[in-house]
């Protein structure tokens, strides 16, 4: 059974975004491996507190990710 784990900084995603992300990840697997797997695809969304993520030695903050997501949405 496919098991997908998505980890992000706590407070970045809304409940609606979490639902959409789960649906999109499930669709990606079914598109690639077949529709028969769909009922058996697990998706977990893990949220860790700020201070647990670093990129290039710099802390990654929820506000930075939210800004990036909002900027991406307006450019789509």
C-alpha angles and dihedrals in degrees: 000000000000114000117192122193120194117186126191142153114288115261098023101104128056120220088256091053091049091053092047092048092051090050093048094048091049090049091051091056095044091047090053104035104023142275093264090074094056097094090053101048114114122200122189122187111202122194119195125189121261111271093052097083128069132172117196089345094306124114117250112221130199091237091057092052093045090053091049092050092047092048091050091051093054093048095051 
